[in-house]
Amino acid sequence: MNTSIYIAKRYLFSKKQTHAINIISGISMLGVLVGSAALIIILSVFNGLEKVILSLYSDFTPELKIEPRLGKTFDPNTPYLKLLSKDDRIFSYTDVLQERVLIKYGEKPFIGTIKGVSDDFLKKKELDSIVHYGSFTLKDDRYQFAVIGTTIQASLGVSLKDQFTPLQIYSPRRTSGSSNNPMNDFVFRTILPSGIFGIQQEFDDQMVTPIEFTRGLLDEPVNVSAIEINLKPGADIDGMQDEIKEKIGENYVVKNRKEQNTELYKTINYERWSIFMILTFVLIIAIFNIVGSLTMLVIDKRKDIAILTSLGADKRLIQGIFFFEGMMISTIGCISGVVLGTIICILQLEFSFVKMGAKLSVLDAYPVAFKASDFPLVFGTVGVIAVIAAGISARLSVKGLDEIKQDL
């Protein structure tokens, strides 16, 4: 065993009576432990939040979405898109026509978004989980229906029980111009609501209708606003996205779920890394306590240092003793903290003992999820700070070495 490591180990795990230096070293180790555990817990909680948000949005947002790079609509009848719609890896291929419209119910107006969808949209069985009232029914043998978001329902006071008061939808005509009656410049349609859904505020001002209804309202017989694609279980989403991007051309944009909600994910990542940096600064303070404890150890071991130098030990060996002492304190604290943080996360995952504190929240308890990359990130962060702190302590250990020899 390396002489420096051996002596450092003896100093750290000395069987002599506990004194102030041992207590300070223990406090330093405890600080590293708490900091490391906090990093693992915070990273895991943010992983869990991201996972929950993905699962919430997956009920309504597609795995892949094709949109025009310029303009609002495009022709979905190109040779490649027709071929893509028959791909065996695709579970649902939905034509979408979407626009802002005026919605009235009785005398109350509301500016919302109408989203016309083709039949494949209803293949997603998860849609039932976001319906608060009624059902996700868009048409039957005789009638067409609309499923509206909770924001529309709350603003207009829509009642599903009232089958005699339809929703009135207004959209500007393409050929609108000057007219004695401004209402002549709008296309007007009525439709009955069949259900009310709720996800997040950015979706809840939408109403979903059959695409045929929306085409008639917007006078758009061919073009679509987007094509939404969901793949069969086990399909490679990233690979499929890259393949479509390569073949479809530069006039289209192909987005996955994260790219469809970029602002949301940016916010989550900013918060995640902001808290990570704050905890890292706390960890720096905790680890640099090691400098103080090792400085006191140097003072306490002045005679030992003098004896070692008299026996032929050079500065490198003396520095090594206190460097490895600092690294041992940091390593033990870090490993213990990571283990403790992992255990706490597993307990939270199993028993959900830390609650969100909001009765109406979608989440009852803080979600937790592990990422393999988080563990080397924590070890690397602690390791870099520990090397700097231990290096400073090692340099201080040989400062005034000649005076220590004279004191012997």
C-alpha positions as semicolon CSV with decimal commas, in nm:
position;residue;x (nm);y (nm);z (nm)
1;M;0,000;0,000;0,000
2;N;0,122;0,354;-0,075
3;T;0,286;0,504;0,236
4;S;0,087;0,830;0,210
5;I;-0,243;0,643;0,182
6;Y;-0,153;0,413;0,472
7;I;-0,066;0,700;0,708
8;A;-0,372;0,901;0,595
9;K;-0,592;0,600;0,669
10;R;-0,440;0,563;1,017
11;Y;-0,503;0,931;1,090
12;L;-0,864;0,914;0,968
13;F;-0,957;0,589;1,141
14;S;-0,745;0,635;1,452
15;K;-0,857;0,421;1,747
16;K;-0,738;0,682;1,995
17;Q;-0,980;0,879;2,207
18;T;-1,197;1,115;2,000
19;H;-1,086;1,480;2,008
20;A;-1,175;1,805;1,833
21;I;-0,999;1,719;1,505
22;N;-1,193;1,394;1,468
23;I;-1,518;1,578;1,538
24;I;-1,439;1,849;1,278
25;S;-1,345;1,582;1,022
26;G;-1,674;1,404;1,098
27;I;-1,867;1,729;1,049
28;S;-1,690;1,786;0,716
29;M;-1,778;1,431;0,608
30;L;-2,139;1,488;0,718
31;G;-2,154;1,806;0,510
32;V;-2,038;1,622;0,200
33;L;-2,288;1,343;0,275
34;V;-2,583;1,584;0,306
35;G;-2,479;1,780;-0,005
36;S;-2,438;1,466;-0,218
37;A;-2,770;1,323;-0,098
38;A;-2,944;1,653;-0,175
39;L;-2,802;1,658;-0,529
40;I;-2,925;1,304;-0,600
41;I;-3,270;1,378;-0,453
42;I;-3,317;1,707;-0,639
43;L;-3,204;1,564;-0,973
44;S;-3,433;1,261;-0,926
45;V;-3,733;1,481;-0,839
46;F;-3,684;1,693;-1,151
47;N;-3,649;1,373;-1,355
48;G;-3,980;1,263;-1,207
49;L;-4,150;1,594;-1,288
50;E;-4,028;1,574;-1,648
51;K;-4,156;1,217;-1,674
52;V;-4,497;1,314;-1,534
53;I;-4,528;1,608;-1,772
54;L;-4,442;1,382;-2,065
55;S;-4,708;1,133;-1,956
56;L;-4,969;1,409;-1,911
57;Y;-4,902;1,558;-2,253
58;S;-4,875;1,218;-2,420
59;D;-5,251;1,180;-2,379
60;F;-5,307;1,472;-2,615
61;T;-4,983;1,549;-2,797
62;P;-4,848;1,310;-3,062
63;E;-4,507;1,144;-3,056
64;L;-4,420;1,317;-3,384
65;K;-4,576;1,618;-3,551
66;I;-4,521;1,738;-3,908
67;E;-4,580;2,110;-3,970
68;P;-4,506;2,349;-4,259
69;R;-4,186;2,549;-4,219
70;L;-4,358;2,853;-4,372
71;G;-4,727;2,939;-4,368
72;K;-5,015;2,781;-4,180
73;T;-5,116;2,488;-4,400
74;F;-4,981;2,241;-4,654
75;D;-5,106;1,975;-4,893
76;P;-5,096;1,629;-4,726
77;N;-5,138;1,445;-5,056
78;T;-4,773;1,439;-5,161
79;P;-4,630;1,100;-5,271
80;Y;-4,405;1,069;-4,966
81;L;-4,679;1,154;-4,714
82;K;-4,916;0,905;-4,875
83;L;-4,645;0,640;-4,847
84;L;-4,570;0,741;-4,488
85;S;-4,936;0,701;-4,385
86;K;-4,910;0,330;-4,475
87;D;-4,587;0,265;-4,281
88;D;-4,618;-0,049;-4,066
89;R;-4,447;0,124;-3,769
90;I;-4,723;0,386;-3,739
91;F;-5,012;0,330;-3,498
92;S;-5,210;0,644;-3,583
93;Y;-5,174;0,900;-3,862
94;T;-5,397;1,204;-3,801
95;D;-5,468;1,495;-4,035
96;V;-5,515;1,814;-3,830
97;L;-5,668;2,145;-3,936
98;Q;-5,643;2,411;-3,667
99;E;-5,732;2,781;-3,639
100;R;-5,840;3,050;-3,395
101;V;-6,216;3,112;-3,402
102;L;-6,495;3,293;-3,217
103;I;-6,704;3,057;-3,006
104;K;-7,043;3,163;-2,869
105;Y;-7,275;2,982;-2,629
106;G;-7,597;3,169;-2,579
107;E;-7,485;3,531;-2,564
108;K;-7,136;3,467;-2,424
109;P;-6,837;3,492;-2,665
110;F;-6,493;3,331;-2,635
111;I;-6,187;3,337;-2,861
112;G;-6,048;2,984;-2,875
113;T;-5,889;2,731;-3,105
114;I;-6,075;2,478;-3,314
115;K;-5,884;2,159;-3,390
116;G;-6,029;1,939;-3,660
117;V;-5,895;1,584;-3,658
118;S;-5,932;1,278;-3,877
119;D;-6,058;0,942;-3,746
120;D;-5,715;0,810;-3,643
121;F;-5,707;1,065;-3,360
122;L;-5,954;0,853;-3,163
123;K;-5,725;0,547;-3,172
124;K;-5,554;0,686;-2,861
125;K;-5,733;0,511;-2,575
126;E;-5,567;0,751;-2,327
127;L;-5,809;1,025;-2,436
128;D;-6,069;0,888;-2,194
129;S;-5,837;0,970;-1,903
130;I;-5,843;1,346;-1,978
131;V;-6,224;1,370;-2,012
132;H;-6,381;1,526;-1,702
133;Y;-6,743;1,511;-1,816
134;G;-6,921;1,335;-2,101
135;S;-6,719;1,131;-2,350
136;F;-6,463;1,187;-2,626
137;T;-6,716;1,139;-2,906
138;L;-6,673;1,333;-3,229
139;K;-6,946;1,183;-3,446
140;D;-7,205;0,912;-3,477
141;D;-7,423;0,792;-3,766
142;R;-7,619;1,119;-3,776
143;Y;-7,440;1,402;-3,599
144;Q;-7,100;1,562;-3,546
145;F;-6,987;1,668;-3,197
146;A;-6,722;1,882;-3,031
147;V;-6,514;1,802;-2,723
148;I;-6,419;2,127;-2,550
149;G;-6,149;2,225;-2,301
150;T;-6,230;2,326;-1,944
151;T;-6,134;2,691;-2,013
152;I;-6,404;2,715;-2,282
153;Q;-6,658;2,542;-2,058
154;A;-6,586;2,770;-1,762
155;S;-6,589;3,088;-1,974
156;L;-6,913;3,011;-2,156
157;G;-7,094;2,806;-1,892
158;V;-7,150;2,517;-2,134
159;S;-7,388;2,245;-2,008
160;L;-7,371;1,898;-2,164
161;K;-7,724;1,830;-2,042
162;D;-7,867;2,111;-2,256
163;Q;-7,904;1,950;-2,598
164;F;-8,102;2,245;-2,735
165;T;-7,824;2,506;-2,712
166;P;-7,538;2,433;-2,952
167;L;-7,199;2,598;-2,970
168;Q;-7,186;2,867;-3,238
169;I;-6,855;2,887;-3,426
170;Y;-6,754;3,190;-3,633
171;S;-6,456;3,215;-3,868
172;P;-6,367;3,496;-4,115
173;R;-6,443;3,420;-4,479
174;R;-6,147;3,399;-4,714
175;T;-6,319;3,650;-4,943
176;S;-6,432;3,880;-4,661
177;G;-6,453;4,249;-4,751
178;S;-6,665;4,554;-4,695
179;S;-7,025;4,475;-4,619
180;N;-7,320;4,654;-4,463
181;N;-7,352;4,364;-4,221
182;P;-7,016;4,260;-4,070
183;M;-7,155;3,917;-3,987
184;N;-7,170;3,842;-4,360
185;D;-6,789;3,835;-4,354
186;F;-6,794;3,530;-4,123
187;V;-6,869;3,164;-4,184
188;F;-7,109;3,038;-3,917
189;R;-7,157;2,678;-3,800
190;T;-7,319;2,515;-3,497
191;I;-7,221;2,196;-3,317
192;L;-7,324;2,022;-2,996
193;P;-7,066;1,945;-2,724
194;S;-7,023;1,581;-2,620
195;G;-6,747;1,609;-2,360
196;I;-6,518;1,835;-2,159
197;F;-6,146;1,762;-2,125
198;G;-5,875;1,911;-1,906
199;I;-5,496;1,889;-1,939
200;Q;-5,306;2,218;-1,900
201;Q;-5,396;2,581;-1,962
202;E;-5,230;2,593;-2,304
203;F;-5,458;2,310;-2,429
204;D;-5,779;2,385;-2,242
205;D;-5,889;2,669;-2,472
206;Q;-5,923;2,422;-2,760
207;M;-6,224;2,243;-2,901
208;V;-6,177;1,920;-3,095
209;T;-6,410;1,843;-3,385
210;P;-6,417;1,609;-3,686
211;I;-6,193;1,749;-3,959
212;E;-6,487;1,756;-4,202
213;F;-6,664;2,010;-3,978
214;T;-6,352;2,228;-3,956
215;R;-6,294;2,210;-4,333
216;G;-6,645;2,344;-4,393
217;L;-6,600;2,620;-4,136
218;L;-6,260;2,733;-4,268
219;D;-6,336;2,663;-4,635
220;E;-6,022;2,448;-4,656
221;P;-6,112;2,134;-4,855
222;V;-5,760;1,990;-4,899
223;N;-5,483;2,143;-4,688
224;V;-5,401;2,062;-4,325
225;S;-5,221;2,249;-4,047
226;A;-5,028;1,945;-3,927
227;I;-4,997;1,568;-3,937
228;E;-4,979;1,395;-3,599
229;I;-4,811;1,056;-3,579
230;N;-4,805;0,799;-3,300
231;L;-4,591;0,488;-3,338
232;K;-4,654;0,131;-3,233
233;P;-4,500;0,017;-2,900
234;G;-4,129;-0,054;-2,930
235;A;-4,074;0,164;-3,237
236;D;-3,769;0,392;-3,244
237;I;-3,914;0,745;-3,220
238;D;-3,584;0,927;-3,267
239;G;-3,490;0,707;-3,561
240;M;-3,830;0,761;-3,721
241;Q;-3,800;1,138;-3,672
242;D;-3,458;1,145;-3,838
243;E;-3,586;0,931;-4,126
244;I;-3,885;1,158;-4,191
245;K;-3,667;1,470;-4,173
246;E;-3,430;1,325;-4,429
247;K;-3,700;1,221;-4,677
248;I;-3,970;1,486;-4,640
249;G;-3,760;1,785;-4,747
250;E;-3,678;2,130;-4,614
251;N;-4,031;2,270;-4,644
252;Y;-4,146;2,083;-4,334
253;V;-4,062;2,069;-3,963
254;V;-4,077;1,737;-3,776
255;K;-4,105;1,772;-3,397
256;N;-4,103;1,522;-3,113
257;R;-4,295;1,584;-2,790
258;K;-4,019;1,789;-2,627
259;E;-3,984;2,009;-2,935
260;Q;-4,359;2,067;-2,941
261;N;-4,338;2,212;-2,588
262;T;-3,995;2,377;-2,594
263;E;-4,074;2,659;-2,350
264;L;-4,201;2,418;-2,088
265;Y;-3,895;2,195;-2,108
266;K;-3,661;2,493;-2,111
267;T;-3,823;2,614;-1,789
268;I;-3,785;2,273;-1,626
269;N;-3,419;2,249;-1,730
270;Y;-3,343;2,604;-1,614
271;E;-3,495;2,529;-1,274
272;R;-3,315;2,195;-1,255
273;W;-2,971;2,341;-1,328
274;S;-3,030;2,652;-1,116
275;I;-3,104;2,440;-0,810
276;F;-2,813;2,211;-0,900
277;M;-2,576;2,510;-0,903
278;I;-2,711;2,640;-0,571
279;L;-2,659;2,299;-0,409
280;T;-2,314;2,281;-0,566
281;F;-2,218;2,606;-0,393
282;V;-2,346;2,462;-0,065
283;L;-2,138;2,153;-0,136
284;I;-1,830;2,370;-0,202
285;I;-1,868;2,528;0,142
286;A;-1,909;2,185;0,302
287;I;-1,607;2,036;0,125
288;F;-1,386;2,336;0,197
289;N;-1,446;2,273;0,567
290;I;-1,204;1,989;0,502
291;V;-0,929;2,250;0,454
292;G;-0,990;2,374;0,807
293;S;-0,997;2,028;0,962
294;L;-0,679;1,921;0,778
295;T;-0,503;2,243;0,878
296;M;-0,579;2,160;1,240
297;L;-0,456;1,805;1,178
298;V;-0,127;1,943;1,040
299;I;-0,081;2,148;1,357
300;D;-0,165;1,845;1,573
301;K;0,077;1,621;1,382
302;R;0,374;1,859;1,370
303;K;0,595;1,614;1,557
304;D;0,491;1,324;1,332
305;I;0,577;1,532;1,026
306;A;0,916;1,624;1,170
307;I;0,992;1,259;1,250
308;L;0,894;1,148;0,900
309;T;1,113;1,412;0,736
310;S;1,404;1,312;0,961
311;L;1,357;0,952;0,842
312;G;1,388;1,067;0,481
313;A;1,029;1,152;0,384
314;D;1,017;1,425;0,122
315;K;0,759;1,700;0,072
316;R;0,572;1,491;-0,183
317;L;0,505;1,216;0,074
318;I;0,392;1,469;0,338
319;Q;0,162;1,639;0,089
320;G;0,028;1,301;-0,018
321;I;-0,074;1,213;0,339
322;F;-0,301;1,516;0,376
323;F;-0,421;1,508;0,016
324;F;-0,543;1,150;0,052
325;E;-0,686;1,233;0,395
326;G;-0,903;1,500;0,232
327;M;-0,998;1,274;-0,056
328;M;-1,098;0,994;0,185
329;I;-1,324;1,230;0,379
330;S;-1,486;1,351;0,054
331;T;-1,517;1,003;-0,099
332;I;-1,673;0,845;0,209
333;G;-1,911;1,141;0,245
334;C;-2,004;1,134;-0,124
335;I;-2,065;0,759;-0,145
336;S;-2,267;0,765;0,177
337;G;-2,467;1,063;0,051
338;V;-2,542;0,903;-0,285
339;V;-2,653;0,582;-0,112
340;L;-2,869;0,778;0,136
341;G;-3,021;0,992;-0,140
342;T;-3,096;0,682;-0,349
343;I;-3,263;0,508;-0,052
344;I;-3,477;0,818;0,018
345;C;-3,582;0,834;-0,350
346;I;-3,670;0,464;-0,355
347;L;-3,880;0,507;-0,039
348;Q;-4,055;0,807;-0,195
349;L;-4,114;0,603;-0,510
350;E;-4,268;0,316;-0,312
351;F;-4,455;0,494;-0,033
352;S;-4,497;0,859;-0,151
353;F;-4,446;0,992;0,201
354;V;-4,358;1,349;0,089
355;K;-4,680;1,504;-0,041
356;M;-4,721;1,797;-0,280
357;G;-4,951;1,975;-0,036
358;A;-5,210;2,072;-0,299
359;K;-5,540;1,889;-0,285
360;L;-5,639;1,975;-0,641
361;S;-5,297;1,903;-0,788
362;V;-5,255;1,643;-1,059
363;L;-4,981;1,494;-0,843
364;D;-5,048;1,372;-0,492
365;A;-4,678;1,329;-0,400
366;Y;-4,344;1,444;-0,540
367;P;-4,253;1,219;-0,835
368;V;-3,912;1,055;-0,852
369;A;-3,720;0,899;-1,141
370;F;-3,357;0,791;-1,177
371;K;-3,121;0,869;-1,464
372;A;-2,794;0,679;-1,491
373;S;-2,614;1,001;-1,590
374;D;-2,699;1,169;-1,258
375;F;-2,469;0,944;-1,055
376;P;-2,144;1,019;-1,243
377;L;-2,251;1,386;-1,249
378;V;-2,268;1,396;-0,868
379;F;-1,947;1,195;-0,824
380;G;-1,769;1,416;-1,077
381;T;-1,890;1,739;-0,912
382;V;-1,783;1,624;-0,565
383;G;-1,457;1,484;-0,702
384;V;-1,349;1,810;-0,869
385;I;-1,426;2,020;-0,562
386;A;-1,259;1,763;-0,333
387;V;-0,938;1,755;-0,540
388;I;-0,912;2,136;-0,520
389;A;-0,979;2,142;-0,145
390;A;-0,743;1,850;-0,073
391;G;-0,476;2,007;-0,292
392;I;-0,492;2,331;-0,094
393;S;-0,462;2,135;0,233
394;A;-0,167;1,937;0,098
395;R;0,021;2,256;0,006
396;L;-0,041;2,398;0,352
397;S;0,096;2,080;0,514
398;V;0,455;2,147;0,395
399;K;0,446;2,519;0,458
400;G;0,704;2,598;0,725
401;L;0,844;2,244;0,718
402;D;1,191;2,368;0,821
403;E;1,049;2,535;1,131
404;I;0,872;2,210;1,220
405;K;1,204;2,023;1,201
406;Q;1,365;2,275;1,435
407;D;1,083;2,230;1,685
408;L;1,155;1,857;1,713
